[in-house]
C-alpha cells in the first residue's frame, strides 16, 4: 500500500497540469487553427507556419509524397511549391482530449516550377494541443474526381 501512495501524489499533480493545459472543448478553435494553417500556406507566412506545424509533422500530399515540417517549409518558402488557393468546405472537427481531427473537402491551386494544378481534395488533418495552440502533426489528402 505504501508503494501506491508514493505514486498517488505525483499523479494528482500531473493530472492537474494536464487539465490546466487542455484546449477549449469548443471545436471552433480547432477549425480556426486549420483555416489559419491554410491561409498561412497560401500567404507563405513563415512565422505562422512555424507555429502551426508541429516539428514532428508528417504531411502526405495527394500524389503520395510525404514531407516533414522542414521539407514542406523549404518547398513552400523556397519557390518549389506555392499554394495559390486553398479553400476548405464541408469541414468537421472532432476533439479527443488534447488531440483533434479535422476532415474537409478543399479546392486547391498549386503552382510548381513545372505546372499549375487545380485540385479538389478530401483531407484529414490531425492536430495536438501544444502549450497554448493547436499544431498540425499529420495531414493526408486524396484527389477527388
WOHUVEN-V382028 format. One record per residue. RES is the residue in one letter. SS is DSSP state (H for helix, E for strand, L for the rest). NEAR is the number of other C-alpha atoms within 8 Angstrom. D_CENTER is the distance of its C-alpha to the mean C-alpha in Angstrom with 1 decimal. Layout:
# WOHUVEN-V382028
res: [RES | RES]
ss: [SS | SS]
near: [NEAR | NEAR]
d_center: [D_CENTER | D_CENTER]
This chain:
# WOHUVEN-V382028
res: [X | X | X | X | X | X | X | X | X | X | X | X | X | X | X | X | X | X | X | X | X | X | X | X | X | X | X | X | X | X | X | X | X | X | X | X | X | X | X | X | X | X | X | X | X | X | X | X | X | X | X | X | X | X | X | X | X | X | X | X | X | X | X | X | X | X | X | X | X | X | X | X | X | X | X | X | X | X | X | X | X | X | X | X | X | X | X | X | X | X | X | X | X | X | X | X | X | X | X | X | X | X | X | X | X | X | X | X | X | X | X | X | X | X | X | X | X | X | X | X | X | X | X | X | X | X | X | X | X | X | X | X | X | X | X | X | X | X | X | X | X | X | X | X | X]
ss: [L | H | H | H | H | H | H | H | H | H | H | H | H | H | H | H | H | H | H | H | L | L | L | L | L | L | H | H | H | H | H | H | H | H | H | H | H | H | H | H | H | H | H | L | L | H | H | H | H | H | H | H | E | E | E | E | E | E | E | E | L | L | L | L | L | E | E | L | H | H | H | H | H | H | H | H | H | L | L | L | L | E | E | E | E | E | E | E | E | E | E | E | E | E | E | E | L | L | E | E | E | E | E | E | E | E | E | E | E | E | E | L | L | L | L | E | E | E | E | E | E | E | E | E | E | E | E | E | E | E | L | L | E | E | E | E | E | E | E | E | E | E | E | L | L]
near: [4 | 5 | 6 | 7 | 8 | 8 | 8 | 8 | 8 | 8 | 8 | 8 | 8 | 8 | 8 | 8 | 8 | 8 | 7 | 6 | 8 | 9 | 9 | 6 | 5 | 6 | 10 | 7 | 8 | 12 | 12 | 8 | 10 | 10 | 9 | 8 | 12 | 10 | 9 | 12 | 12 | 12 | 6 | 9 | 9 | 9 | 6 | 9 | 12 | 8 | 8 | 12 | 12 | 11 | 8 | 7 | 12 | 11 | 13 | 12 | 11 | 10 | 5 | 6 | 7 | 8 | 11 | 11 | 13 | 8 | 8 | 10 | 11 | 9 | 11 | 13 | 10 | 8 | 9 | 10 | 12 | 13 | 12 | 9 | 9 | 12 | 8 | 10 | 7 | 7 | 10 | 8 | 12 | 8 | 10 | 6 | 7 | 9 | 10 | 13 | 11 | 14 | 12 | 12 | 12 | 12 | 12 | 14 | 12 | 13 | 12 | 10 | 7 | 5 | 6 | 8 | 8 | 8 | 10 | 11 | 13 | 12 | 12 | 11 | 13 | 12 | 12 | 11 | 12 | 7 | 5 | 7 | 8 | 11 | 12 | 13 | 15 | 11 | 13 | 11 | 11 | 10 | 9 | 7 | 3]
d_center: [43.7 | 43.6 | 40.8 | 38.6 | 39.3 | 38.3 | 34.7 | 34.6 | 34.4 | 31.5 | 29.6 | 30.3 | 29.0 | 25.8 | 25.3 | 26.1 | 23.6 | 20.8 | 21.8 | 21.9 | 18.4 | 16.9 | 14.7 | 16.4 | 17.2 | 16.7 | 13.9 | 14.3 | 12.4 | 9.2 | 10.1 | 11.0 | 7.7 | 6.4 | 9.8 | 9.8 | 7.1 | 9.4 | 12.4 | 11.8 | 11.5 | 14.7 | 16.3 | 15.6 | 15.0 | 14.8 | 15.0 | 12.0 | 9.8 | 11.4 | 10.2 | 6.7 | 6.0 | 7.5 | 10.9 | 10.9 | 8.0 | 9.4 | 8.8 | 11.5 | 13.3 | 15.7 | 18.6 | 17.7 | 16.8 | 14.2 | 13.1 | 12.1 | 10.7 | 14.3 | 15.3 | 12.6 | 13.5 | 17.2 | 17.0 | 15.5 | 17.7 | 20.6 | 21.5 | 20.8 | 18.3 | 17.8 | 16.0 | 18.9 | 17.4 | 14.2 | 15.1 | 13.7 | 16.1 | 16.9 | 13.7 | 13.7 | 12.0 | 13.2 | 13.2 | 14.6 | 15.6 | 13.0 | 10.4 | 9.1 | 8.6 | 8.5 | 11.0 | 12.5 | 15.0 | 14.6 | 17.3 | 16.6 | 19.1 | 18.5 | 21.2 | 22.3 | 25.6 | 27.1 | 26.0 | 24.0 | 22.3 | 21.8 | 19.6 | 18.8 | 15.8 | 14.6 | 11.0 | 9.1 | 5.4 | 5.5 | 4.8 | 7.9 | 10.2 | 11.4 | 14.8 | 14.3 | 10.8 | 7.3 | 5.3 | 2.2 | 5.4 | 6.2 | 6.6 | 10.1 | 12.3 | 16.1 | 18.6 | 20.7 | 24.4]
